[in-house]
């Protein structure tokens, strides 16, 4: 028997949990993450600039557009990112709960949600492109999990297109997974071949329509080749060099250097172990006669989409990428454990209560760990004790700049202080991802606008991988025109006023 109160109760608890990790009572907490890169890009769009034409962008533009629209409605305030993540968390948990309830009872559904929140959401409260595309991908799965009419398949294709507007590979991965599942289901039910063709055509048409509509303006303004080169050719050629350190087992290999971070290591180990379920599942489901054809189709569909999402990130398995793929693997694992009676209900309930208790304790600790509050140009911000360096950096830069000043460097500082980025290239690396032409353009921008402060990590100010490091001209320019100011901040030596 499914409880009607389960979903509202889950969403209320998750809303409270996430809120008190994003707000110190009523003061928003400034949290780090890739979200500030997209927020800064959104602010540039509001100022009239266009991705691909006026500044470099390797992702499809959905995340920047969300931030730009939010800033146009509510102003350029950093709390927008907190609110966006709170909404993301609620929608994502709603979708995970809906998917889990299709194959699990209420107790195991609650356990899957608790693990998802405690090991997933709490580690990656970052309103960047990964979460937006993941929500759309899970929505596509939810559309066709219980029934697969052409209307629902069209909705799934549209959500896949939306997912690709945030992360180009994620929506495509789900499209391929759904196509493979439709082929399997057609042959498993011995349905006519035209049923598969109709489903595939509707899926692809909806996907292409939404993705094409979302990209049409940028294709028109920046040009089709420019957009294609930035979002397809450039990542294929160069992203691997930047991501070489993010191989699947790399976080676990770093364990000997991080012995004091046992909870984080346990969570990382769990997230790395979960995908094993995708290798076990085919052997478990093959020849299974204990579940109905409808139940079998549901778990096969979950496995198809989950494994596709995992394959999409396996070559760059950062924490957030593993987090967004883990709920589907978790649902499959709980389903198999329950089917083989390897997870007694009392054990499941005990683990659930333990996670709830830990969540309450951890939330209270977060509220007690506020270090200080700063009034920034984008709003009043609370800083946590573990982010003391960030607080000191913001305080320093706030004393030496004013909103609208030019600044190049870490968007964790640039966006909250409402500083303008002068460059086409929004960040640098010591790998092939930063091309020689990008470096020359950045030097010209720094010179043209006489940028008073920059922030480039000290590691990048030293020679990187030979053959991939193209930053030497930038290092020489910085050595000539800048001097150390505070931590990684560099101050321009001359006294020229930045040009407006």
C-alpha positions as CSV (number, residue, x, y, z in Angstrom):
1,X,0.0,0.0,0.0
2,X,1.4,3.4,-1.1
3,X,1.0,6.2,1.4
4,X,-0.4,9.4,-0.1
5,X,1.4,11.5,2.5
6,X,4.9,10.1,1.7
7,X,5.7,12.5,-1.2
8,X,4.6,15.8,0.6
9,X,6.4,14.7,3.7
10,X,9.6,13.9,1.8
11,X,9.6,17.2,0.0
12,X,9.0,19.2,3.2
13,X,11.9,17.5,5.0
14,X,14.2,18.0,2.0
15,X,13.2,21.6,1.7
16,X,14.1,22.2,5.4
17,X,17.3,20.3,5.1
18,X,18.5,22.1,2.0
19,X,17.3,25.5,3.2
20,X,19.3,25.3,6.4
21,X,22.4,24.4,4.4
22,X,22.0,27.4,2.1
23,X,20.8,30.0,4.7
24,X,22.0,30.9,8.1
25,X,18.5,31.5,9.4
26,X,17.5,34.3,7.0
27,X,21.0,35.2,5.7
28,X,22.0,33.4,2.6
29,X,25.3,31.4,2.8
30,X,27.8,32.0,0.1
31,X,28.8,28.6,-1.2
32,X,31.5,27.8,-3.7
33,X,31.2,25.9,-6.9
34,X,31.0,26.1,-10.7
35,X,27.7,28.0,-10.3
36,X,29.6,31.3,-10.1
37,X,31.1,30.7,-13.5
38,X,27.6,30.4,-15.0
39,X,26.3,33.3,-12.9
40,X,29.1,35.5,-14.2
41,X,28.2,34.4,-17.7
42,X,24.6,35.2,-17.1
43,X,25.5,38.7,-15.9
44,X,27.5,39.2,-19.1
45,X,24.4,38.2,-21.1
46,X,22.3,40.7,-19.2
47,X,25.0,43.3,-20.1
48,X,24.4,42.6,-23.8
49,X,27.1,40.0,-24.5
50,X,26.5,36.7,-26.4
51,X,28.2,33.4,-25.5
52,X,30.4,32.0,-28.3
53,X,30.7,35.5,-29.9
54,X,31.7,37.7,-27.0
55,X,33.1,35.2,-24.5
56,X,34.2,31.5,-24.6
57,X,31.7,28.8,-23.7
58,X,32.2,25.1,-24.0
59,X,28.8,24.1,-22.7
60,X,25.4,24.6,-24.4
61,X,24.0,27.9,-23.1
62,X,21.0,26.7,-21.0
63,X,22.5,27.4,-17.6
64,X,23.7,30.9,-18.5
65,X,20.2,31.7,-19.8
66,X,18.6,30.6,-16.6
67,X,20.9,32.9,-14.6
68,X,20.4,35.7,-17.1
69,X,16.6,35.5,-16.9
70,X,16.8,35.3,-13.1
71,X,19.0,38.4,-12.9
72,X,16.6,40.3,-15.2
73,X,13.7,39.4,-12.9
74,X,15.4,39.7,-9.4
75,X,18.6,41.7,-10.0
76,X,22.2,40.5,-9.8
77,X,22.1,38.9,-6.4
78,X,24.1,35.8,-5.4
79,X,21.1,34.5,-3.4
80,X,19.6,33.6,-6.8
81,X,22.0,30.6,-6.9
82,X,20.8,29.4,-3.5
83,X,17.2,29.7,-4.5
84,X,17.8,27.9,-7.8
85,X,19.5,25.0,-6.0
86,X,16.7,24.7,-3.5
87,X,14.3,24.4,-6.4
88,X,16.6,21.9,-8.2
89,X,16.8,19.8,-5.0
90,X,13.0,19.7,-4.6
91,X,12.3,18.8,-8.3
92,X,15.2,16.2,-8.3
93,X,14.0,14.5,-5.1
94,X,10.4,14.5,-6.4
95,X,11.6,12.7,-9.6
96,X,13.8,10.2,-7.6
97,X,10.9,9.5,-5.3
98,X,8.5,9.0,-8.3
99,X,10.9,6.7,-10.0
100,X,11.7,4.7,-6.9
101,X,8.0,4.2,-6.0
102,X,7.5,2.6,-9.4
103,X,9.5,-0.4,-8.3
104,X,10.0,-0.2,-4.5
105,X,7.8,-0.1,-1.5
106,X,7.5,3.0,0.7
107,X,10.3,2.0,3.2
108,X,12.9,1.3,0.5
109,X,11.8,4.4,-1.4
110,X,12.4,6.5,1.7
111,X,15.8,4.9,2.2
112,X,16.8,5.6,-1.4
113,X,15.8,9.3,-1.0
114,X,17.6,9.6,2.3
115,X,20.8,8.2,0.8
116,X,20.4,10.4,-2.2
117,X,20.1,13.5,-0.1
118,X,22.7,12.8,2.6
119,X,25.4,11.4,0.3
120,X,24.4,13.3,-2.8
121,X,22.8,16.7,-2.3
122,X,24.8,17.7,0.7
123,X,28.1,17.2,-1.1
124,X,27.3,19.1,-4.2
125,X,25.1,22.1,-3.5
126,X,26.1,23.8,-6.7
127,X,23.5,25.2,-9.1
128,X,25.6,24.5,-12.2
129,X,24.9,22.8,-15.5
130,X,25.2,19.2,-14.1
131,X,22.1,19.6,-11.9
132,X,20.0,21.3,-14.4
133,X,20.7,18.7,-17.1
134,X,20.2,15.8,-14.6
135,X,16.8,17.1,-13.5
136,X,15.7,17.2,-17.2
137,X,17.2,13.7,-17.8
138,X,15.3,12.2,-14.8
139,X,12.1,13.9,-16.0
140,X,12.5,12.2,-19.4
141,X,12.8,8.8,-17.6
142,X,9.8,9.5,-15.4
143,X,7.6,10.4,-18.4
144,X,7.9,6.9,-19.9
145,X,8.5,4.7,-16.8
146,X,4.9,3.7,-16.2
147,X,3.4,4.0,-19.7
148,X,4.8,4.6,-23.1
149,X,2.2,6.3,-25.3
150,X,3.5,8.5,-28.2
151,X,2.5,11.6,-26.3
152,X,4.7,10.6,-23.3
153,X,7.5,9.6,-25.6
154,X,7.3,13.0,-27.1
155,X,7.5,14.6,-23.7
156,X,10.5,12.4,-22.9
157,X,12.3,13.5,-26.1
158,X,11.5,17.2,-25.2
159,X,13.1,16.8,-21.8
160,X,16.1,15.1,-23.4
161,X,16.5,18.1,-25.6
162,X,16.2,20.4,-22.6
163,X,18.9,18.3,-20.8
164,X,21.2,18.8,-23.8
165,X,20.7,22.5,-23.6
166,X,22.4,22.4,-20.2
167,X,24.9,19.6,-20.8
168,X,25.1,18.6,-24.5
169,X,26.1,14.9,-23.9
170,X,23.6,14.1,-21.1
171,X,20.4,14.5,-23.1
172,X,21.9,12.6,-26.0
173,X,22.9,9.7,-23.7
174,X,19.3,9.4,-22.4
175,X,18.0,9.5,-26.0
176,X,20.3,6.6,-26.9
177,X,19.2,4.7,-23.8
178,X,15.5,5.2,-24.5
179,X,16.0,4.1,-28.1
180,X,17.8,1.0,-27.0
181,X,15.0,0.2,-24.5
182,X,12.3,0.7,-27.1
183,X,14.1,-1.7,-29.4
184,X,14.4,-4.3,-26.5
185,X,10.7,-3.9,-25.5
186,X,9.5,-4.2,-29.0
187,X,11.3,-7.5,-29.4
188,X,10.5,-8.7,-25.9
189,X,6.8,-8.3,-26.5
190,X,7.1,-9.4,-30.2
191,X,5.4,-6.2,-31.3
192,X,5.4,-5.1,-34.9
193,X,8.5,-3.3,-36.2
194,X,6.6,-0.2,-37.0
195,X,5.9,0.4,-33.3
196,X,9.7,0.8,-32.7
197,X,10.1,3.1,-35.7
198,X,7.2,5.3,-34.6
199,X,8.5,5.6,-31.1
200,X,12.0,6.4,-32.3
201,X,10.8,9.0,-34.8
202,X,8.7,10.8,-32.2
203,X,11.6,10.7,-29.6
204,X,14.2,12.1,-32.0
205,X,11.8,14.7,-33.5
206,X,11.0,16.1,-30.0
207,X,14.6,16.0,-29.0
208,X,15.8,17.8,-32.1
209,X,13.0,20.4,-31.9
210,X,13.7,21.5,-28.4
211,X,17.4,21.5,-28.8
212,X,17.3,23.3,-32.1
213,X,14.9,25.9,-30.7
214,X,17.1,26.6,-27.7
215,X,20.2,27.0,-29.9
216,X,18.6,28.8,-32.8
217,X,19.4,32.4,-31.6
218,X,23.0,31.6,-30.9
219,X,23.4,29.7,-34.2
220,X,22.0,32.9,-35.9
221,X,24.1,35.4,-34.1
222,X,27.4,33.6,-33.5
223,X,27.2,31.3,-36.6
224,X,26.6,27.5,-36.8
225,X,30.2,26.6,-37.2
226,X,31.3,28.8,-34.2
227,X,28.7,27.1,-31.9
228,X,29.5,23.6,-33.3
229,X,33.2,24.2,-32.8
230,X,32.8,25.4,-29.2
231,X,30.4,22.8,-28.0
232,X,31.5,19.7,-30.0
233,X,34.8,20.0,-31.7
234,X,36.7,21.9,-29.0
235,X,35.7,19.5,-26.1
236,X,36.5,16.5,-28.2
237,X,40.0,17.8,-29.1
238,X,41.1,19.3,-25.8
239,X,38.9,18.5,-22.8
240,X,40.6,15.2,-22.3
241,X,43.9,16.9,-21.4
242,X,42.2,19.0,-18.7
243,X,40.2,16.1,-17.3
244,X,43.1,13.6,-17.3
245,X,43.3,13.8,-13.6
246,X,39.6,13.0,-13.1
247,X,39.7,9.3,-13.9
248,X,37.2,7.1,-12.3
249,X,39.3,5.8,-9.4
250,X,41.4,8.9,-8.9
251,X,39.5,10.2,-5.8
252,X,40.1,6.9,-4.0
253,X,43.8,6.9,-5.0
254,X,44.1,10.2,-3.1
255,X,42.9,8.6,0.1
256,X,46.3,8.1,1.7
257,X,46.8,11.9,1.6
258,X,43.3,12.6,3.1
259,X,43.1,10.3,6.1
260,X,41.4,12.9,8.2
261,X,38.4,13.0,5.9
262,X,36.8,9.6,6.7
263,X,33.1,10.6,6.1
264,X,34.0,12.0,2.7
265,X,36.0,9.0,1.8
266,X,33.2,6.6,2.8
267,X,30.8,8.6,0.6
268,X,33.2,8.6,-2.3
269,X,33.8,4.9,-2.0
270,X,30.0,4.3,-1.9
271,X,29.5,6.4,-5.0
272,X,32.2,4.6,-6.8
273,X,30.9,1.1,-5.8
274,X,27.3,1.8,-6.7
275,X,27.7,1.6,-10.6
276,X,28.7,-2.1,-10.2
277,X,25.0,-2.8,-10.0
278,X,24.8,-2.0,-13.8
279,X,27.2,-5.0,-14.4
280,X,25.3,-7.3,-12.1
281,X,21.8,-6.4,-13.2
282,X,21.8,-8.1,-16.7
283,X,22.7,-11.4,-15.1
284,X,20.1,-11.0,-12.4
285,X,17.2,-10.1,-14.7
286,X,18.1,-12.7,-17.4
287,X,15.6,-15.5,-17.3
288,X,13.8,-14.0,-14.2
289,X,10.3,-15.4,-13.9
290,X,9.4,-13.9,-10.5
291,X,8.3,-10.5,-11.7
292,X,5.7,-9.5,-14.2
293,X,6.5,-8.2,-17.7
294,X,5.4,-4.7,-16.6
295,X,7.7,-4.7,-13.5
296,X,10.5,-6.1,-15.6
297,X,10.2,-3.4,-18.2
298,X,10.4,-0.7,-15.5
299,X,13.6,-2.0,-14.0
300,X,15.2,-2.6,-17.4
301,X,14.3,1.0,-18.4
302,X,15.8,2.4,-15.1
303,X,19.0,0.3,-15.8
304,X,19.2,1.5,-19.4
305,X,19.0,5.2,-18.5
306,X,21.2,4.8,-15.4
307,X,23.9,3.0,-17.2
308,X,23.9,5.5,-20.1
309,X,24.3,8.4,-17.6
310,X,27.2,6.5,-16.0
311,X,28.9,5.8,-19.3
312,X,28.6,9.5,-20.1
313,X,30.6,10.5,-17.1
314,X,33.0,7.5,-16.6
315,X,35.9,9.2,-18.3
316,X,35.6,12.3,-16.0
317,X,34.2,10.9,-12.8
318,X,34.1,14.0,-10.6
319,X,32.1,13.9,-7.4
320,X,29.1,15.8,-8.8
321,X,29.0,13.6,-11.9
322,X,28.8,10.4,-9.8
323,X,26.2,12.0,-7.5
324,X,23.8,12.7,-10.3
325,X,24.1,9.1,-11.7
326,X,23.9,7.4,-8.3
327,X,20.1,7.5,-7.5
328,X,19.2,5.1,-10.4
329,X,21.9,2.7,-9.5
330,X,20.7,2.9,-5.9
331,X,17.1,2.1,-6.8
332,X,18.3,-0.9,-8.8
333,X,20.5,-2.1,-6.0
334,X,17.7,-1.9,-3.5
335,X,15.3,-3.6,-5.9
336,X,17.7,-6.6,-6.3
337,X,18.4,-6.8,-2.6
338,X,14.7,-6.8,-1.8
339,X,13.9,-9.4,-4.5
340,X,16.5,-11.8,-3.1
341,X,15.4,-11.0,0.5
342,X,18.9,-9.8,1.4
343,X,17.7,-6.5,3.0
344,X,15.4,-7.1,6.0
345,X,12.9,-4.3,6.6
346,X,14.3,-3.7,10.1
347,X,17.7,-3.1,8.7
348,X,16.4,-0.7,6.1
349,X,14.4,1.2,8.7
350,X,17.4,1.4,11.0
351,X,19.6,2.8,8.3
352,X,16.9,5.3,7.4
353,X,16.6,6.5,10.9
354,X,20.4,6.7,11.3
355,X,20.6,8.9,8.1
356,X,17.8,11.1,9.3
357,X,19.6,11.6,12.7
358,X,22.9,12.3,11.0
359,X,21.2,14.9,8.8
360,X,19.7,16.7,11.7
361,X,23.1,16.8,13.6
362,X,24.9,17.9,10.5
363,X,22.4,20.6,9.7
364,X,22.7,22.0,13.3
365,X,26.5,22.0,12.9
366,X,26.2,23.9,9.6
367,X,24.1,26.6,11.4
368,X,26.7,26.8,14.2
369,X,29.7,27.0,11.8
370,X,29.0,30.5,10.4
371,X,32.3,32.4,10.6
372,X,31.2,36.0,9.6
373,X,28.8,38.0,7.6
374,X,29.8,40.5,4.8
375,X,27.7,43.1,3.0
376,X,28.7,42.4,-0.6
377,X,27.5,44.3,-3.8
378,X,25.3,41.2,-4.6
379,X,23.8,41.0,-1.1
380,X,24.5,40.2,2.5
381,X,26.4,36.9,2.7
382,X,27.3,34.5,5.5
383,X,30.6,32.6,5.3
384,X,31.2,29.2,6.9
385,X,34.3,28.6,9.1
386,X,35.8,26.1,6.6
387,X,35.8,28.9,4.0
388,X,37.8,31.4,6.0
389,X,40.2,32.0,3.1
390,X,37.3,32.8,0.8
391,X,35.9,35.3,3.4
392,X,39.2,37.0,3.8
393,X,39.7,37.2,0.0
394,X,36.2,38.7,-0.5
395,X,36.9,41.2,2.3
396,X,40.2,42.2,0.8
397,X,38.9,42.6,-2.7
398,X,35.8,44.5,-1.5
399,X,38.1,47.1,0.1
400,X,40.1,47.6,-3.0
401,X,37.5,47.5,-5.8
402,X,34.0,48.8,-6.5
403,X,31.1,47.2,-8.5
404,X,31.8,47.4,-12.2
405,X,35.6,47.4,-11.9
406,X,37.5,45.1,-14.3
407,X,38.8,41.8,-12.7
408,X,40.0,38.6,-14.2
409,X,40.2,35.4,-12.2
410,X,38.2,33.2,-9.9
411,X,34.5,33.8,-10.4
412,X,34.0,32.9,-6.7
413,X,35.2,36.5,-6.1
414,X,34.3,38.2,-9.3
415,X,30.5,37.6,-9.3
416,X,29.8,38.2,-5.6
417,X,31.6,41.5,-5.8
418,X,29.9,42.5,-9.1
419,X,33.2,42.8,-11.0
420,X,33.4,42.7,-14.7
421,X,35.3,40.1,-16.7
422,X,37.2,41.7,-19.6
423,X,38.3,38.6,-21.4
424,X,36.9,36.3,-24.1
425,X,38.5,33.4,-22.2
426,X,36.9,33.2,-18.7
427,X,39.6,31.0,-17.1
428,X,43.0,29.5,-17.7
429,X,44.5,26.1,-17.2
430,X,48.0,24.7,-17.8
431,X,46.7,22.1,-20.2
432,X,45.8,22.0,-23.9
433,X,42.3,23.2,-22.9
434,X,43.8,26.8,-22.9
435,X,44.9,27.4,-26.4
436,X,47.8,29.7,-27.4
437,X,45.3,32.0,-29.2
438,X,43.3,32.3,-26.0
439,X,46.4,33.3,-24.1
440,X,47.2,36.1,-26.6
441,X,43.6,37.4,-26.5
442,X,43.7,37.4,-22.7
443,X,46.9,39.4,-22.6
444,X,45.4,41.9,-25.0
445,X,42.3,42.3,-22.8
446,X,44.4,42.8,-19.7
447,X,46.4,45.5,-21.5
448,X,43.4,47.2,-23.1
449,X,41.4,47.6,-19.9
450,X,44.4,48.0,-17.6
451,X,42.8,45.4,-15.3
452,X,43.8,46.4,-11.7
453,X,43.4,43.0,-10.0
454,X,43.7,39.5,-11.3
455,X,43.6,36.1,-9.5
456,X,45.4,33.2,-11.1
457,X,46.2,30.1,-9.0
458,X,49.8,30.0,-7.9
459,X,50.1,26.5,-9.5
460,X,49.3,28.0,-12.9
461,X,52.0,30.6,-12.5
462,X,54.5,27.8,-12.7
463,X,55.3,25.6,-15.7
464,X,52.7,22.8,-16.2
465,X,52.8,19.8,-18.4
466,X,55.4,20.2,-21.1
467,X,53.8,20.2,-24.6
468,X,50.4,21.2,-23.2
469,X,51.2,24.3,-21.2
470,X,50.7,27.5,-23.3
471,X,50.7,30.0,-20.4
472,X,54.3,31.2,-20.6
473,X,53.5,34.5,-22.5
474,X,50.9,35.2,-19.8
475,X,53.3,34.5,-17.0
476,X,55.8,36.9,-18.5
477,X,53.1,39.6,-18.9
478,X,52.0,39.1,-15.3
479,X,55.6,39.3,-14.0
480,X,56.2,42.6,-15.9
481,X,52.9,44.3,-15.1
482,X,51.6,42.8,-11.8
483,X,52.9,42.3,-8.3
484,X,51.7,40.1,-5.5
485,X,48.9,41.7,-3.4
486,X,47.2,39.1,-1.2
487,X,47.1,35.3,-1.5
488,X,46.6,34.6,-5.2
489,X,45.5,38.2,-6.0
490,X,47.9,40.2,-8.2
491,X,47.8,44.0,-8.4
492,X,48.7,46.0,-11.4
493,X,52.0,47.9,-10.9
494,X,51.2,51.1,-12.9
495,X,48.7,53.6,-11.6
496,X,46.6,54.0,-14.8
497,X,42.9,54.1,-14.2
498,X,41.0,51.2,-15.9
499,X,39.3,52.3,-19.1
500,X,35.5,52.3,-19.1
